[in-house]
Amino acid sequence: MKKKSKYGMPPPNNRMEFEHNMALIFEERLSKSKDEKAFANFIWAVGSELRRFKLLPNGRCNLLTINESLRLHGNSLKWMEMLPPPKIEE
């Protein structure tokens, strides 16, 4: 687990971590495609940005095609993985 930052969500340390965060968006898309409401919400949030997303010929992300919304969504998915599970109090 990464060291907790006093400023909240830590940014990716290198390009490999950033590309991993972008891959999390595509994994989320596949998992939500079964639930119609969740998929509609996902398309509303980042659908148009995903259509603009391109890969380079070597298979890496073209950073010029990633806007702020898509970057923030991917980084927040990674941050949510690092959070402890919610405590349900009765």
PyMOL commands that set and color helices and strands:
alter all, ss='L'
color gray80, all
select helices_A, chain A and resi 15-32+36-52+63-65+68-82
alter helices_A, ss='H'
color red, helices_A
deselect
rebuild
show_as cartoon
